[in-house]
Amino acid sequence: MEPNRNVYTKGTEILQEDQELFESIVNQRLSPEQEALITQPPAVYPKDDAVLAVHWHPEYVPMPLIKQRIEATFPNAKEHLIIPTQHNQILVYDDYAGVEVDCYSPEFNTKVQLLLHFAPEKVAEASVLKSMLMHTFNYRATQLFDFLHCLTRPEQDFILQKAAAKTGANIELVNLVRLMARKLGLLIEQNEAILPKEAIKNKLIRNFFDGLRGTVGDATIDRAQHFLREVKKAVKKDFDLTYFYKTQEIIEETRGLGGGIVIPHPEQFWPILMADYDVDGIEVWNPQSSTYTEFLINVVNRQNRSVAPGRRPLLVFMGDDTHLGEKLKAPGAQSAEKVIREVGVQPPWDDLSLKKTLIQAQAEKHLVIAEYKARLNS
């Protein structure tokens, strides 16, 4: 969806350095130095003989480079189940395809996410599912323009005032944010013809402001980002969730194509565990959801003891939720939490305090790999 014309205040001057910054953050071509950053992982796990990674985001990093990184990270692995899950976009890695899709659960009035996994030939066409994903992809893109409009339109001042009061932002900081938001809006308009569609998302605002650190300083940008996060919450609160396809509709379409379904980070939306959806498994750990891992393993184990006839048992998964693009940002712009994640690195599999629980649940990594492969290939 294109931004509405004439939204941004006239007279905002786009400087050469503004254009260069914009081009740098939407550029998806990797330099030799960036390629080396991807292909040379900071840590190697020679003792790991199995790699299970069904929740990670390539972003704009080419798959051949990611493959080199994974192989270098696990040089002695004999078993692999590695499936990319880009947001609302099906991608293929070796033998499998995957996607993380946003959907709406009316049972508890919440947006949730599902990981969908397939043998590639099952989604070679899949016109209905791809249409559903494109619909969702485009809708998420409109969040960027709603966010920019909130930052630049005078009638949205009350939202900015509330966010400023909550975050302690002074008038100088708010004015800086509004000015740079106007510039970003104009830059999107002026560069529309060359702008990758994957760049049209809320993260563009965060990245644009991070690019100003060398000009206005880390302290000011840290305060600006804190203020922007509060404004974003207000914008998302008014987002119409019914525009997303219903969770059950996504599940039915996926099952019709012979795909697998995993619930990621259920800690963020607990009711999904009680919805009795037809899924293959539950992610019991990822870096954002790690408090209740043992509890969730036991939940899966209890449910499997009373599984209905003809229904396959739930599987236990762990998701590293790696975002490869994070590794290519300047050090000051990186998320300290996200940049350390690695595809396939999920420490709880080897946590001695969890070993007994995993064995009792028949949820050891090699067993999960074998069973899920069998389901995806059937």
C-alpha positions as CSV (number, residue, x, y, z in Angstrom):
1,M,0.0,0.0,0.0
2,E,1.4,3.4,-1.0
3,P,1.6,6.3,1.5
4,N,-1.0,9.0,1.0
5,R,0.4,11.9,-1.0
6,N,0.8,15.4,0.5
7,V,0.7,13.9,4.1
8,Y,4.2,15.2,5.1
9,T,4.8,18.8,5.9
10,K,5.9,20.8,2.9
11,G,9.3,22.5,3.2
12,T,11.1,19.6,4.8
13,E,14.5,19.5,3.2
14,I,16.0,16.2,2.1
15,L,19.8,16.5,2.4
16,Q,22.3,14.4,0.6
17,E,23.2,12.6,3.8
18,D,19.5,11.8,4.4
19,Q,19.3,10.1,1.0
20,E,22.6,8.2,1.6
21,L,21.3,7.0,5.0
22,F,18.1,5.9,3.5
23,E,19.8,4.0,0.7
24,S,22.1,2.3,3.2
25,I,19.3,0.9,5.3
26,V,17.2,-0.4,2.4
27,N,20.1,-1.7,0.4
28,Q,20.0,-5.5,0.3
29,R,23.3,-6.1,-1.5
30,L,26.0,-7.4,0.7
31,S,29.6,-6.2,0.6
32,P,32.4,-8.7,0.8
33,E,32.9,-7.7,4.4
34,Q,29.3,-8.4,5.2
35,E,29.5,-11.8,3.4
36,A,32.4,-12.7,5.6
37,L,30.4,-11.7,8.7
38,I,27.7,-14.2,7.7
39,T,29.9,-17.1,6.7
40,Q,32.2,-17.0,9.7
41,P,30.2,-17.7,12.8
42,P,31.6,-16.5,16.2
43,A,31.2,-19.9,17.8
44,V,31.4,-23.5,16.6
45,Y,29.6,-26.6,18.1
46,P,31.6,-29.6,17.0
47,K,29.9,-32.0,19.5
48,D,26.4,-31.4,18.1
49,D,25.4,-34.2,15.8
50,A,21.9,-33.0,15.1
51,V,20.6,-29.6,14.0
52,L,16.9,-28.7,14.5
53,A,16.0,-25.2,13.4
54,V,12.4,-24.5,12.3
55,H,12.0,-20.9,13.5
56,W,14.5,-18.4,12.0
57,H,14.5,-15.5,9.7
58,P,16.9,-15.1,6.7
59,E,15.7,-11.5,6.1
60,Y,17.7,-10.3,3.1
61,V,20.7,-12.6,3.6
62,P,21.2,-15.0,0.7
63,M,20.6,-18.7,1.5
64,P,24.0,-19.9,0.2
65,L,25.7,-17.7,2.7
66,I,23.4,-18.9,5.5
67,K,24.1,-22.5,4.5
68,Q,27.9,-21.8,4.9
69,R,27.3,-20.3,8.3
70,I,25.2,-23.2,9.6
71,E,27.7,-25.8,8.2
72,A,30.5,-24.0,9.9
73,T,28.6,-23.7,13.1
74,F,27.9,-27.5,13.2
75,P,30.7,-29.1,11.3
76,N,30.0,-32.7,12.5
77,A,26.2,-32.7,12.4
78,K,24.8,-35.8,10.7
79,E,21.0,-35.1,11.2
80,H,19.4,-31.9,10.0
81,L,15.9,-30.4,9.9
82,I,16.4,-26.7,8.9
83,I,13.4,-24.7,7.7
84,P,13.3,-20.9,7.3
85,T,10.3,-19.0,8.6
86,Q,10.3,-15.5,7.1
87,H,7.3,-13.4,8.1
88,N,4.4,-14.1,5.7
89,Q,6.7,-15.2,2.8
90,I,7.4,-18.8,1.9
91,L,11.2,-19.5,1.5
92,V,13.0,-22.8,0.8
93,Y,16.2,-24.1,2.4
94,D,17.4,-27.4,1.0
95,D,14.6,-30.0,1.4
96,Y,12.0,-27.9,3.2
97,A,10.0,-24.7,2.9
98,G,8.5,-22.6,5.7
99,V,6.9,-19.4,6.7
100,E,5.8,-17.6,9.9
101,V,2.3,-16.3,9.4
102,D,0.2,-13.8,11.3
103,C,-3.4,-14.7,12.0
104,Y,-6.3,-13.8,14.2
105,S,-7.9,-16.0,16.8
106,P,-11.5,-14.8,17.5
107,E,-11.8,-17.3,20.4
108,F,-9.6,-15.1,22.5
109,N,-9.5,-12.0,20.3
110,T,-5.8,-11.9,19.7
111,K,-3.3,-11.9,16.9
112,V,-1.2,-15.0,17.0
113,Q,1.5,-16.5,14.8
114,L,2.0,-20.0,13.4
115,L,5.0,-21.6,11.9
116,L,4.1,-23.5,8.7
117,H,6.5,-26.1,7.2
118,F,6.3,-28.0,3.9
119,A,8.1,-30.2,1.5
120,P,8.7,-27.7,-1.3
121,E,6.8,-29.5,-4.0
122,K,3.6,-29.2,-1.8
123,V,3.7,-25.4,-2.1
124,A,5.1,-25.1,-5.6
125,E,1.7,-23.8,-6.6
126,A,-0.4,-23.3,-3.4
127,S,-2.0,-20.2,-4.9
128,V,-4.6,-19.8,-2.2
129,L,-2.1,-19.9,0.7
130,K,0.3,-17.6,-1.2
131,S,-2.6,-15.2,-1.7
132,M,-3.4,-15.3,2.0
133,L,0.2,-14.6,2.9
134,M,0.4,-11.7,0.4
135,H,-2.8,-10.2,1.8
136,T,-1.3,-10.4,5.3
137,F,2.1,-9.1,4.1
138,N,0.5,-6.0,2.6
139,Y,-1.6,-5.4,5.6
140,R,1.4,-5.4,7.9
141,A,3.1,-2.9,5.6
142,T,0.3,-0.5,6.2
143,Q,1.4,-0.3,9.8
144,L,4.5,1.6,8.7
145,F,2.4,4.3,7.1
146,D,0.0,4.5,10.1
147,F,3.1,4.9,12.3
148,L,4.5,7.7,10.1
149,H,1.2,9.4,9.9
150,C,0.9,9.4,13.7
151,L,4.3,11.0,14.0
152,T,3.7,13.7,11.4
153,R,0.0,14.7,11.4
154,P,-1.0,17.5,13.7
155,E,-4.3,15.7,14.6
156,Q,-2.2,12.9,16.2
157,D,-0.5,15.3,18.7
158,F,-2.4,13.8,21.7
159,I,-0.8,10.4,21.1
160,L,2.6,12.0,21.0
161,Q,1.9,14.0,24.1
162,K,0.9,10.8,26.0
163,A,3.9,9.0,24.8
164,A,6.2,11.9,25.8
165,A,4.7,12.0,29.3
166,K,5.2,8.3,29.7
167,T,8.8,8.3,28.5
168,G,10.0,11.7,29.7
169,A,10.6,12.9,26.2
170,N,11.0,16.7,26.1
171,I,9.8,19.0,23.3
172,E,13.2,19.1,21.6
173,L,13.2,15.3,21.3
174,V,9.6,15.2,20.0
175,N,10.4,17.8,17.4
176,L,13.5,15.9,16.3
177,V,11.4,12.7,15.9
178,R,8.7,14.5,14.0
179,L,11.2,16.1,11.7
180,M,13.0,12.9,10.9
181,A,9.7,11.0,10.5
182,R,8.7,13.6,7.9
183,K,12.0,13.1,6.1
184,L,11.6,9.4,6.1
185,G,8.1,9.6,4.7
186,L,9.3,11.8,1.8
187,L,12.3,9.5,1.2
188,I,9.9,6.6,0.9
189,E,7.8,8.5,-1.7
190,Q,10.8,9.7,-3.7
191,N,12.5,6.2,-3.8
192,E,9.3,4.2,-4.2
193,A,10.4,2.8,-7.6
194,I,13.5,1.2,-6.2
195,L,12.3,0.3,-2.7
196,P,12.3,-3.5,-2.0
197,K,8.8,-4.5,-0.7
198,E,10.4,-6.3,2.2
199,A,11.7,-3.0,3.5
200,I,8.2,-1.6,4.0
201,K,7.8,-2.4,7.7
202,N,7.9,-0.7,11.0
203,K,11.6,-1.7,11.5
204,L,12.5,0.9,8.8
205,I,11.7,3.7,11.3
206,R,13.9,2.1,14.0
207,N,16.7,1.5,11.5
208,F,16.5,5.1,10.1
209,F,16.9,6.6,13.6
210,D,19.7,4.2,14.5
211,G,21.5,5.5,11.4
212,L,21.5,9.0,13.0
213,R,23.6,7.9,16.0
214,G,26.8,9.3,14.4
215,T,25.1,12.7,13.9
216,V,23.1,13.3,17.0
217,G,24.7,10.8,19.5
218,D,23.7,7.5,21.1
219,A,22.0,9.1,24.2
220,T,19.6,11.1,22.1
221,I,18.7,8.2,19.8
222,D,18.2,5.9,22.7
223,R,15.7,8.3,24.1
224,A,14.1,8.7,20.7
225,Q,13.7,4.9,20.3
226,H,12.2,4.7,23.7
227,F,9.6,7.4,22.7
228,L,9.0,5.7,19.3
229,R,8.3,2.3,21.0
230,E,5.6,4.0,23.1
231,V,4.0,5.7,20.1
232,K,4.1,2.3,18.2
233,K,2.1,0.7,21.0
234,A,-0.6,3.2,20.6
235,V,-0.7,2.8,16.9
236,K,-0.9,-1.0,17.1
237,K,-3.7,-0.8,19.7
238,D,-6.0,0.6,17.0
239,F,-5.0,-1.9,14.4
240,D,-8.0,-4.0,13.1
241,L,-7.1,-7.6,13.8
242,T,-10.1,-9.0,11.9
243,Y,-8.2,-8.1,8.7
244,F,-5.9,-11.1,9.3
245,Y,-7.1,-14.5,8.3
246,K,-8.5,-16.6,11.1
247,T,-6.1,-19.0,12.7
248,Q,-8.4,-21.9,11.8
249,E,-8.5,-20.8,8.2
250,I,-4.7,-20.9,8.0
251,I,-4.6,-24.3,9.7
252,E,-7.2,-25.8,7.3
253,E,-5.3,-24.5,4.2
254,T,-2.0,-25.8,5.5
255,R,-3.4,-29.2,6.3
256,G,-5.0,-29.3,2.8
257,L,-1.5,-28.9,1.4
258,G,0.1,-31.6,3.6
259,G,2.0,-29.1,5.7
260,G,3.1,-29.1,9.3
261,I,2.1,-26.5,12.0
262,V,4.0,-25.4,15.1
263,I,2.9,-22.8,17.7
264,P,5.8,-20.5,18.4
265,H,6.5,-18.7,21.7
266,P,3.2,-19.5,23.4
267,E,4.2,-17.5,26.5
268,Q,3.2,-14.4,24.5
269,F,-0.4,-15.6,24.0
270,W,-1.2,-18.4,26.6
271,P,-4.9,-19.0,25.4
272,I,-3.6,-20.7,22.2
273,L,-2.6,-23.7,24.3
274,M,-6.2,-24.2,25.3
275,A,-7.7,-23.7,21.8
276,D,-7.2,-27.3,20.8
277,Y,-5.9,-26.4,17.3
278,D,-4.8,-29.1,15.0
279,V,-1.0,-28.5,15.2
280,D,2.0,-30.8,15.2
281,G,3.8,-29.2,18.1
282,I,4.6,-26.4,20.5
283,E,7.7,-24.3,20.8
284,V,8.6,-24.7,24.5
285,W,11.6,-22.4,24.4
286,N,13.0,-19.5,22.4
287,P,15.1,-16.5,23.5
288,Q,12.0,-14.4,24.1
289,S,10.1,-17.2,25.9
290,S,12.2,-19.1,28.2
291,T,10.6,-19.0,31.6
292,Y,8.2,-21.9,31.4
293,T,10.2,-24.4,29.3
294,E,10.0,-27.4,31.7
295,F,6.3,-26.6,32.4
296,L,5.5,-26.6,28.7
297,I,7.3,-29.9,28.1
298,N,5.2,-31.4,30.8
299,V,2.0,-29.9,29.3
300,V,2.8,-31.6,26.0
301,N,3.6,-34.8,27.8
302,R,0.3,-34.8,29.7
303,Q,-1.7,-34.0,26.5
304,N,0.0,-36.8,24.7
305,R,-1.0,-39.4,27.4
306,S,-4.7,-38.7,26.6
307,V,-4.4,-38.0,22.9
308,A,-7.6,-38.8,21.0
309,P,-7.6,-41.9,18.7
310,G,-6.4,-41.1,15.2
311,R,-4.7,-37.9,16.3
312,R,-0.9,-37.7,16.3
313,P,0.9,-36.7,19.5
314,L,2.2,-33.2,19.9
315,L,6.0,-32.7,19.4
316,V,8.3,-30.5,21.4
317,F,10.2,-27.8,19.5
318,M,12.7,-25.1,20.5
319,G,13.1,-22.0,18.3
320,D,16.2,-19.9,18.2
321,D,14.3,-17.1,16.4
322,T,17.4,-15.9,14.7
323,H,17.3,-12.7,12.5
324,L,20.2,-12.9,10.2
325,G,20.0,-9.2,9.1
326,E,20.7,-8.2,12.7
327,K,24.3,-9.4,12.3
328,L,25.0,-7.0,9.5
329,K,24.0,-3.8,11.3
330,A,26.6,-1.4,12.8
331,P,27.4,-2.4,16.4
332,G,25.6,0.6,17.9
333,A,22.4,-0.2,16.0
334,Q,22.3,-3.9,16.8
335,S,19.9,-5.4,19.3
336,A,22.0,-6.9,22.0
337,E,19.4,-9.6,22.5
338,K,18.9,-10.6,18.9
339,V,22.5,-10.4,17.5
340,I,23.7,-13.3,19.7
341,R,21.1,-15.7,18.4
342,E,22.3,-18.4,16.0
343,V,20.3,-20.8,13.7
344,G,20.1,-24.1,15.4
345,V,21.6,-23.0,18.7
346,Q,19.1,-23.9,21.4
347,P,20.8,-24.6,24.8
348,P,17.9,-26.2,26.6
349,W,18.3,-29.4,24.5
350,D,21.5,-30.0,26.4
351,D,20.4,-28.6,29.8
352,L,21.0,-31.4,32.3
353,S,18.1,-30.2,34.5
354,L,15.8,-30.8,31.5
355,K,17.2,-34.0,30.3
356,K,14.9,-36.2,32.4
357,T,11.8,-34.2,31.4
358,L,12.7,-34.4,27.7
359,I,13.3,-38.2,27.9
360,Q,10.0,-38.8,29.8
361,A,8.2,-36.8,27.1
362,Q,10.0,-38.8,24.3
363,A,11.1,-35.4,23.1
364,E,14.8,-35.7,22.5
365,K,16.1,-33.8,19.5
366,H,16.8,-36.7,17.2
367,L,13.4,-38.2,17.9
368,V,11.6,-34.9,17.0
369,I,13.6,-34.6,13.8
370,A,12.8,-38.1,12.7
371,E,9.1,-37.8,13.5
372,Y,8.5,-34.3,12.0
373,K,10.4,-35.3,8.8
374,A,8.2,-38.3,8.5
375,R,5.1,-36.1,8.8
376,L,6.3,-33.5,6.3
377,N,7.3,-36.1,3.8
378,S,4.1,-38.2,4.0
